[in-house]
């Protein structure tokens, strides 16, 4: 495990004057899975008409007071427990003061010095190496609304539907040393959130987005350099591109004798560059102070213990169990547990069957087909029961692996019961020795030169098996064919 947070040789970036190390920390904003907002009863449903999910509290009408949504508190605590983090039994909501047109109060209710969740960690596997990434804190805060600049040539419109929606800001330590590590970290964090059910992690809807802090230093240096923050990156692919582009920009500036200015930047995905947005604010610029309308939030140990007891099996534990129970490699188990729905699908297929065979079919055939068609596991036309039935037909010797792929294709496109399809379409594997005898004899008679050659090169037997399978339309039982050929060829 990588505990010293040093970059590997392969992750170092070559500059004109030597090698450089990139140092990355992330601030991930995850929308809390909740029907109502953090301090009001307004709906959090996505896609409503502008300004239809707005309460008087969200609109900051005079005299309106925030009321904490207990469900959001529980979701934050569950997330903290899933991140192996300290749960603070007493936390405080603060006012973070800044002006945006889509922030009606003129401040954001957030948490600063006393967040609801303290230090934790996540382990990620990258390039055969396990990296422990420290979690500095998780705090709750309300989201702002949205400014729309493309609705009118001279005016901007404001939609407050998102205003007041609960966000968890999850802040990592600067423990990441490459774009790939950062991408793996966010993928793992998203997976944990989705397993817990505390956020759907939908980046297309803006329900998960990240601010990425990037700095560079010469290889071997310990002092952290001046960082720049890339704001609101909304895809895992773009996070990798943004880090690489920003690291290269900083290296070029320093090697040309310049100085990195601390600032907030945006990533332009079309051009593959970052551009300046504003100078980076510090905590004192926001004039944090405890929100006078909200008392300190006090949790009981019993409340936390009940949430702990109800946590689901999380990705790391599930991966270890799959390796132990189904005798899978760490890689295969990791692929299967990356999404909760995928793990559940596999487990349904593997129940009572050979785990390795089930994993091969799920990863190679099912996931491969889903990826080619751009579908998620819950959109699969093929159910776990149908895939399990195909595997059973192979185990029973009713069909070969080749025919199984044909059955897979038919079920995928047309549906139906695999067993009935095999019976109705005459796809059952040929095991009749008379039929196989004739097919084997025909291949041997037609290829006397190969018969002579195979005596000195037994590995050529596979060619003969392939010819017999071809002659029988793939229906011949490969094991039976192999045995017959060995007998007739004297091998």
C-alpha positions in Angstrom: 0.0 0.0 0.0 1.2 3.5 -0.8 1.3 5.3 2.5 4.0 7.9 1.9 2.0 9.7 -0.8 4.9 9.8 -3.2 4.3 9.8 -6.9 5.4 6.6 -8.8 8.0 7.0 -11.5 5.3 6.5 -14.2 3.2 9.4 -12.8 6.0 12.0 -12.9 5.7 14.7 -15.6 8.7 15.5 -17.7 9.5 19.2 -18.1 12.2 21.0 -19.8 14.3 21.3 -16.6 13.5 17.9 -15.0 10.7 15.8 -13.6 7.7 17.2 -11.8 5.2 15.8 -9.4 1.5 16.8 -9.4 -0.3 17.1 -6.1 -4.1 16.9 -6.1 -6.8 17.4 -3.5 -10.5 17.3 -4.2 -13.7 19.0 -2.9 -16.6 16.8 -4.0 -20.1 18.2 -3.8 -22.7 15.4 -3.7 -26.4 16.2 -3.7 -28.1 14.4 -0.7 -30.7 11.8 -1.7 -33.7 13.4 0.0 -37.2 14.3 -1.1 -37.1 17.7 0.6 -34.4 20.4 0.8 -32.0 20.9 3.7 -33.9 23.7 5.5 -37.4 23.6 3.9 -40.0 21.2 2.7 -39.7 22.2 -1.0 -39.2 19.3 -3.5 -35.8 18.3 -4.8 -37.2 16.6 -7.9 -35.1 17.2 -11.0 -36.6 18.7 -14.1 -39.4 20.9 -12.8 -40.4 24.1 -14.5 -38.2 27.0 -13.3 -39.0 28.4 -9.9 -41.7 25.8 -9.1 -39.9 24.0 -6.3 -39.2 27.1 -4.2 -40.5 27.7 -0.7 -40.5 31.1 1.1 -37.4 30.0 3.0 -35.6 29.2 -0.3 -36.5 32.5 -1.7 -35.2 34.3 1.5 -38.5 36.1 2.2 -38.3 38.3 5.3 -39.0 36.5 8.6 -38.6 33.0 7.1 -36.5 30.7 9.4 -34.7 27.5 8.3 -35.7 24.2 9.9 -33.2 21.3 9.6 -34.3 18.3 7.6 -33.5 15.2 9.8 -33.3 12.9 6.8 -30.4 14.9 5.4 -28.6 14.7 8.7 -29.0 11.0 8.7 -27.7 10.7 5.2 -24.6 12.7 6.0 -23.9 10.5 9.1 -24.4 7.3 7.0 -21.9 8.7 4.4 -19.4 9.5 7.1 -19.7 6.0 8.5 -19.2 4.6 5.0 -16.0 6.6 4.7 -14.6 5.2 8.0 -14.8 8.7 9.3 -15.3 10.3 12.8 -18.9 11.4 13.4 -19.0 14.6 15.4 -21.9 14.5 17.9 -21.9 18.3 18.0 -21.7 20.4 14.9 -22.5 23.9 13.9 -24.1 25.6 10.9 -22.4 28.8 9.8 -23.2 31.6 7.4 -20.8 31.8 4.5 -21.2 35.3 3.1 -20.9 36.0 -0.6 -23.1 37.5 -3.3 -24.5 35.6 -6.3 -27.7 36.6 -8.1 -28.9 33.0 -7.6 -28.2 33.0 -3.8 -31.2 34.9 -2.5 -30.1 35.2 1.1 -26.8 36.8 0.2 -25.1 34.0 2.2 -24.9 30.2 2.1 -25.7 28.1 5.2 -22.8 25.8 5.5 -20.4 24.4 8.1 -16.8 25.5 8.7 -14.9 24.8 12.0 -17.3 22.2 13.4 -18.5 20.0 10.5 -20.8 17.0 11.0 -18.1 14.5 9.9 -14.4 14.6 10.6 -11.4 12.6 9.3 -11.8 9.4 7.3 -10.2 7.6 4.4 -10.8 5.8 1.1 -8.6 3.2 -0.5 -8.3 3.1 -4.3 -6.5 0.7 -6.6 -4.5 2.3 -9.4 -2.0 0.6 -11.7 -1.6 -2.4 -9.3 -1.1 -0.1 -6.3 -3.4 0.6 -3.4 -3.5 4.3 -2.3 -5.1 5.5 0.9 -6.7 8.9 0.4 -7.4 10.8 3.5 -10.8 12.5 4.0 -10.4 15.7 5.9 -14.1 16.4 6.5 -17.6 16.2 5.3 -19.9 19.1 5.9 -23.5 19.9 4.9 -24.5 23.0 3.1 -27.3 24.3 0.9 -26.9 24.7 -2.9 -27.4 27.9 -4.8 -29.9 28.4 -7.6 -28.9 28.6 -11.3 -28.4 31.6 -13.5 -29.4 31.1 -17.1 -27.6 33.3 -19.6 -28.9 31.8 -22.9 -32.6 32.6 -22.6 -32.5 36.3 -23.6 -29.9 38.4 -25.6 -29.7 41.1 -22.9 -30.9 39.6 -19.6 -30.0 36.7 -17.3 -32.8 34.6 -15.7 -32.6 32.9 -12.3 -34.1 29.5 -11.5 -34.2 28.8 -7.7 -35.3 25.2 -7.9 -31.9 24.1 -6.7 -31.6 26.8 -4.1 -31.6 25.1 -0.7 -31.0 21.6 -1.9 -28.8 19.7 0.5 -25.2 19.1 -0.5 -22.5 17.1 1.2 -19.1 18.6 0.6 -16.5 15.9 0.9 -12.9 17.3 1.2 -9.9 15.0 0.5 -6.4 15.6 1.7 -3.8 16.4 -1.0 -2.9 12.7 -1.2 -3.4 12.2 -4.9 -0.4 12.1 -7.2 -1.8 11.7 -10.7 -4.9 12.3 -12.9 -5.6 8.6 -12.8 -5.5 8.5 -9.0 -8.0 11.4 -8.9 -10.3 9.7 -11.3 -10.1 6.4 -9.4 -10.8 8.3 -6.1 -13.9 10.0 -7.5 -15.2 6.7 -9.0 -14.7 4.9 -5.7 -16.4 7.7 -3.8 -19.3 7.8 -6.2 -19.7 4.0 -5.8 -19.7 4.2 -2.0 -22.4 7.0 -2.1 -24.6 4.9 -4.4 -24.2 1.8 -2.3 -25.2 3.8 0.7 -28.1 5.4 -1.1 -27.0 8.8 0.2 -26.6 10.3 -3.3 -27.4 9.1 -6.7 -24.1 10.5 -8.0 -25.6 11.6 -11.3 -23.0 13.8 -12.8 -25.1 14.7 -15.9 -27.7 16.3 -13.6 -25.1 18.1 -11.6 -25.8 15.9 -8.5 -22.1 15.1 -8.2 -19.4 17.6 -9.2 -15.9 18.3 -8.0 -13.6 21.2 -7.4 -10.0 20.0 -8.1 -7.0 21.6 -6.4 -3.8 21.2 -8.4 -0.2 22.1 -7.7 3.1 20.9 -8.9 6.6 20.6 -7.4 9.9 19.2 -8.5 10.2 15.4 -7.9 11.5 14.8 -4.4 10.4 18.1 -2.9 8.2 18.0 0.2 6.9 21.5 0.5 3.4 22.0 -1.0 3.4 24.5 -3.8 0.8 27.2 -4.7 -2.3 25.6 -5.8 -5.1 26.5 -8.2 -8.6 25.3 -7.9 -10.5 24.1 -11.0 -14.2 24.7 -10.3 -17.2 22.5 -10.9 -15.8 19.7 -13.1 -18.7 17.4 -13.9 -17.3 14.2 -15.4 -14.6 11.7 -14.4 -13.1 11.9 -17.8 -12.9 15.7 -17.7 -11.3 15.6 -14.2 -8.4 13.6 -15.7 -8.0 16.0 -18.6 -8.3 19.1 -16.4 -5.6 17.9 -14.0 -3.2 17.1 -16.8 -3.8 20.4 -18.6 -3.4 22.5 -15.4 -0.3 20.6 -14.3 1.3 21.3 -17.6 0.3 25.0 -17.5 1.9 25.4 -14.1 5.1 23.6 -15.1 5.5 25.7 -18.1 5.1 28.9 -16.1 7.6 27.9 -13.4 10.2 26.7 -15.9 9.8 30.1 -17.8 10.7 31.9 -14.5 7.1 32.8 -13.6 5.1 32.4 -10.4 1.9 30.6 -9.9 -0.9 32.8 -8.7 -3.5 31.2 -6.4 -6.8 31.5 -8.2 -10.0 29.7 -9.2 -10.0 28.4 -12.8 -12.5 26.7 -15.2 -11.8 23.8 -17.5 -12.6 24.3 -21.1 -13.3 20.8 -22.4 -13.6 21.8 -26.0 -10.1 23.4 -26.0 -8.5 21.1 -23.4 -7.2 24.1 -21.3 -8.0 25.8 -18.0 -8.8 29.5 -17.9 -8.9 32.0 -15.1 -12.2 32.6 -13.4 -11.3 34.7 -10.3 -8.7 35.1 -7.6 -9.0 32.4 -5.0 -10.9 33.4 -1.9 -9.7 32.4 1.6 -11.9 31.5 4.5 -11.7 35.0 6.0 -13.1 36.5 2.8 -16.4 34.7 3.5 -16.8 36.1 7.0 -18.0 32.8 8.5 -20.0 33.0 11.7 -22.5 30.7 13.4 -26.0 31.0 11.9 -28.1 32.7 14.6 -31.3 31.0 13.4 -29.9 27.5 13.9 -28.8 26.0 17.3 -25.8 23.7 17.3 -26.7 20.3 16.0 -26.5 17.6 18.7 -26.6 13.9 17.9 -26.8 11.0 20.3 -24.5 8.0 20.2 -27.7 5.8 19.9 -28.7 7.7 16.8 -25.3 7.1 15.1 -25.3 3.4 16.3 -28.7 2.7 14.7 -27.5 4.2 11.4 -24.3 2.1 11.6 -26.3 -1.1 12.2 -28.3 -0.5 9.0 -25.4 0.1 6.7 -25.3 -2.1 3.6 -22.3 -4.2 2.6 -19.9 -1.7 0.9 -17.7 -2.2 -2.2 -14.5 -3.2 -0.4 -16.2 -5.7 1.9 -18.2 -7.1 -1.1 -15.1 -7.4 -3.2 -13.3 -9.4 -0.4 -16.3 -11.6 -0.1 -16.6 -12.3 -3.8 -12.9 -13.2 -3.9 -13.4 -15.6 -1.0 -16.8 -17.0 -1.8 -16.6 -17.2 -5.6 -12.8 -17.7 -5.9 -12.4 -14.6 -8.1 -9.3 -12.5 -8.8 -9.1 -9.0 -7.2 -9.5 -7.5 -10.6 -12.7 -9.4 -11.6 -14.2 -8.8 -8.2 -13.4 -5.1 -8.4 -15.1 -4.8 -11.7 -18.2 -6.6 -10.5 -18.6 -4.5 -7.3 -18.0 -1.1 -8.9 -21.7 -0.5 -9.1 -24.2 -2.0 -6.6 -26.6 -3.1 -9.4 -23.8 -4.9 -11.2 -22.8 -6.8 -8.1 -26.4 -7.8 -7.4 -26.8 -9.0 -11.0 -23.6 -11.1 -10.8 -24.6 -12.6 -7.4 -28.0 -13.6 -8.8 -26.2 -15.3 -11.8 -23.6 -17.0 -9.6 -25.9 -18.4 -7.0 -25.5 -22.2 -7.0 -23.1 -22.0 -10.0 -19.4 -21.8 -10.7 -18.4 -18.3 -9.7 -15.6 -17.9 -12.2 -17.7 -19.0 -15.1 -20.5 -16.7 -14.0 -18.0 -13.8 -13.7 -16.6 -14.4 -17.2 -20.0 -14.3 -18.7 -21.1 -11.2 -16.8 -17.9 -9.2 -17.4 -17.0 -10.3 -20.9 -20.3 -11.0 -22.6 -22.9 -8.9 -20.7 -20.8 -5.9 -19.7 -19.1 -5.9 -23.2 -22.5 -5.8 -24.9 -23.9 -3.1 -22.5 -20.8 -0.9 -23.2 -21.2 -1.3 -26.9 -24.8 -0.2 -26.8 -24.3 2.5 -24.2 -26.7 0.9 -21.7 -26.6 0.6 -17.9 -27.0 -2.8 -16.1 -30.7 -1.9 -15.3 -31.4 -1.6 -19.0 -30.1 -5.0 -19.9 -32.6 -7.0 -22.1 -31.1 -10.1 -20.6 -32.0 -11.0 -17.0 -29.8 -12.7 -14.4 -32.1 -15.7 -14.6 -31.8 -15.9 -18.4 -28.0 -15.7 -18.2 -27.9 -18.3 -15.4 -30.0 -20.6 -17.6 -27.5 -20.3 -20.4 -24.6 -21.2 -18.1 -26.7 -24.2 -16.8 -27.1 -25.5 -20.4 -23.3 -25.4 -20.9 -22.8 -27.2 -17.6 -25.3 -29.9 -18.5 -23.5 -30.5 -21.8 -26.6 -29.4 -23.7 -24.8 -26.7 -25.7 -21.2 -25.7 -26.3 -19.7 -22.4 -25.4 -20.0 -21.3 -29.1 -23.7 -22.2 -29.2 -24.1 -20.5 -25.9 -23.0 -17.2 -27.5 -25.6 -17.7 -30.2 -28.3 -18.3 -27.6 -27.1 -15.2 -25.7 -27.6 -13.2 -28.9 -31.1 -14.6 -29.5 -32.3 -13.9 -25.9 -30.7 -10.4 -26.0 -32.6 -9.5 -29.2 -35.8 -11.5 -28.9 -36.1 -12.6 -25.3 -37.4 -16.0 -24.3 -36.4 -19.0 -22.2 -32.9 -20.2 -23.2 -33.8 -23.9 -22.7 -36.9 -23.6 -25.0 -34.9 -21.7 -27.6 -32.3 -24.5 -27.7 -34.9 -27.2 -28.0 -37.1 -25.4 -30.6 -34.3 -24.4 -32.9 -32.4 -27.6 -32.8 -29.3 -26.1 -31.1 -28.7 -28.9 -28.7 -25.1 -30.2 -28.7 -24.5 -33.5 -30.7 -23.3 -36.2 -28.4 -24.4 -39.2 -30.5 -21.3 -41.3 -31.0 -22.5 -42.5 -34.4 -22.9 -39.0 -35.7 -19.6 -37.9 -34.3 -17.8 -41.0 -35.6 -18.9 -40.2 -39.1 -17.9 -36.5 -38.8 -14.5 -37.4 -37.4 -13.8 -40.1 -40.0 -14.7 -37.6 -42.8 -12.3 -35.0 -41.6 -9.5 -37.5 -41.2 -10.1 -39.0 -44.7 -10.1 -35.5 -46.2 -6.8 -34.5 -44.7 -4.1 -37.2 -45.0 -1.3 -34.7 -44.9 -2.5 -33.3 -41.6 -2.9 -36.8 -40.2 0.7 -37.5 -40.9 1.8 -34.2 -39.4 -0.2 -34.5 -36.2 1.8 -37.7 -35.2 4.9 -35.5 -34.7 3.0 -32.5 -33.5 0.2 -33.4 -31.2 -0.7 -29.7 -30.7 -2.3 -29.8 -34.1 -5.2 -31.8 -32.6 -7.0 -28.6 -32.0 -7.2 -28.0 -35.8 -9.0 -31.3 -36.2 -11.4 -30.5 -33.4 -12.2 -27.2 -35.1 -12.9 -28.9 -38.4 -15.3 -31.3 -36.8 -17.1 -28.5 -35.0 -17.3 -26.6 -38.3 -18.7 -29.7 -40.1 -21.4 -30.1 -37.4 -22.4 -26.4 -37.3 -20.7 -26.0 -33.9 -23.1 -28.6 -32.3 -20.6 -31.3 -31.7 -19.5 -31.8 -28.1 -15.8 -30.7 -28.1 -14.8 -33.1 -25.3 -16.3 -36.1 -27.1 -14.7 -35.0 -30.4 -11.3 -34.6 -28.7 -11.6 -38.1 -27.2 -12.6 -39.7 -30.5 -9.8 -38.0 -32.5 -7.2 -39.1 -30.0 -8.4 -42.6 -30.3 -8.6 -42.7 -34.1 -5.2 -40.8 -34.5 -3.5 -42.9 -32.0 -2.4 -40.0 -29.8 
